[in-house]
Structure formats: structure tokens, C-alpha cells
Amino acid sequence: MARSASSDSTLRELASVLATMDNADAVYDVLFALLTAREREKIALRWRLTCLLQKGQTQRAVAAELGISLCKIPRGSRELKYGPAAFRAAVRKAVGEAEVPAKGR
């Protein structure tokens, strides 16, 4: 599905609002209200697999641990290599790694 300028603008607006919130519980509440149970599961799974990859687990080990198909793993792996620097920094922070200057979007 192609992103429209309108949806991109709206997503940026949401990101701006979330960035002003000063506690994780409030952000969680907003995400919980906005997303369906299935969407929350998908986002949580993608975040978890990305963190496991960052910790050095192989794609095969991640798939086995999470009980998912290998075909769900490459996007997370690709984002860790080529994705936005802010995303890569967030994952490193989540897994307790020191920040590393990074190139990227």
C-alpha cells in the first residue's frame, strides 16, 4: 500500500504528539486506543524480533524462539542495517547497547 502525503502528514502529527508525552504509560494508552489487538500484536512482534536480531541472534534462532516463519524476519534485519538512524538508536537503547554514530535516513 502506497503512503499518501495526507497519511504521512498525519503520522508525523501523531509522532509529534507522542514525543511531547512525558511518560510511557500515557503513550501506551494512546497506542492501545488507536490500534486493534491484531495491530498491537504485529507491532510488538516486529519490535521483539528486531531487538533479538540486534542482540546477535540469527534469523533462524529468532524465528524458532518466537514461533514464526523465517519470512517475517528480513524486514527487521533490513531496518537494522539500512533503516533510519533514530530507529537503530532506539533498538540499541532498548537492548542496552551504547549509542553508536550511524549513517542512514
C-alpha positions as CSV (number, residue, x, y, z in Angstrom):
1,M,0.0,0.0,0.0
2,A,1.4,3.4,-1.0
3,R,1.7,6.1,1.5
4,S,-0.2,9.2,0.7
5,A,1.0,12.7,1.6
6,S,-2.0,13.0,3.9
7,S,-1.3,9.8,5.8
8,D,2.4,10.7,6.1
9,S,1.4,14.1,7.5
10,T,-1.0,12.6,9.9
11,L,1.6,10.0,11.1
12,R,4.1,12.9,11.7
13,E,1.4,14.7,13.7
14,L,0.9,11.6,15.8
15,A,4.7,11.2,16.3
16,S,4.9,14.9,17.4
17,V,2.1,14.4,19.9
18,L,3.6,11.2,21.3
19,A,7.0,12.9,21.5
20,T,5.6,15.5,23.9
21,M,4.2,12.9,26.3
22,D,6.3,12.6,29.4
23,N,5.5,9.0,30.4
24,A,5.4,5.6,28.8
25,D,2.1,4.7,30.3
26,A,0.4,7.6,28.5
27,V,2.0,6.7,25.2
28,Y,0.9,3.1,25.8
29,D,-2.7,4.2,26.4
30,V,-2.7,6.2,23.2
31,L,-1.3,3.3,21.1
32,F,-3.7,0.8,22.8
33,A,-6.7,3.0,21.9
34,L,-5.6,3.6,18.3
35,L,-4.6,0.1,17.4
36,T,-6.6,-3.1,17.1
37,A,-5.5,-6.2,19.1
38,R,-4.0,-7.6,15.9
39,E,-2.1,-4.4,15.0
40,R,-0.7,-4.3,18.6
41,E,0.4,-8.0,18.2
42,K,2.1,-7.3,14.9
43,I,3.9,-4.2,16.1
44,A,5.0,-5.9,19.3
45,L,6.3,-8.9,17.3
46,R,8.2,-6.8,14.9
47,W,9.8,-4.8,17.8
48,R,10.7,-8.1,19.7
49,L,12.3,-9.7,16.7
50,T,14.3,-6.6,15.8
51,C,15.6,-6.4,19.4
52,L,16.6,-10.1,19.3
53,L,18.4,-9.6,16.0
54,Q,20.2,-6.6,17.5
55,K,21.3,-8.8,20.4
56,G,23.0,-11.0,17.8
57,Q,20.6,-13.9,17.4
58,T,20.4,-15.4,14.0
59,Q,17.3,-15.1,11.9
60,R,16.7,-18.8,12.3
61,A,17.0,-18.6,16.1
62,V,14.7,-15.6,16.3
63,A,12.1,-17.4,14.2
64,A,12.3,-20.5,16.4
65,E,12.1,-18.5,19.7
66,L,9.1,-16.5,18.5
67,G,7.4,-19.4,16.7
68,I,7.2,-17.5,13.4
69,S,8.2,-18.1,9.8
70,L,11.6,-17.0,8.6
71,C,9.9,-14.9,6.0
72,K,8.8,-12.4,8.8
73,I,12.4,-11.7,9.8
74,P,14.1,-9.9,6.8
75,R,12.3,-6.6,7.2
76,G,13.6,-6.2,10.8
77,S,17.0,-7.2,9.7
78,R,17.0,-4.7,6.8
79,E,15.8,-1.9,9.0
80,L,18.7,-2.6,11.4
81,K,21.2,-2.3,8.6
82,Y,19.7,0.4,6.4
83,G,16.8,2.0,8.3
84,P,16.5,5.4,9.9
85,A,19.3,6.2,12.4
86,A,16.7,7.1,15.0
87,F,15.2,3.6,14.7
88,R,18.5,1.9,15.0
89,A,19.4,4.0,18.0
90,A,16.0,3.2,19.7
91,V,16.6,-0.5,19.2
92,R,20.2,-0.2,20.6
93,K,18.8,1.7,23.6
94,A,16.1,-1.0,24.2
95,V,18.7,-3.8,24.3
96,G,21.1,-1.8,26.5
97,E,23.8,-1.0,24.0
98,A,25.8,2.2,23.8
99,E,24.8,4.6,21.1
100,V,27.0,4.4,18.0
101,P,27.1,7.2,15.4
102,A,25.2,5.8,12.5
103,K,24.6,6.7,8.9
104,G,21.2,6.4,7.4
105,R,17.9,8.0,6.7
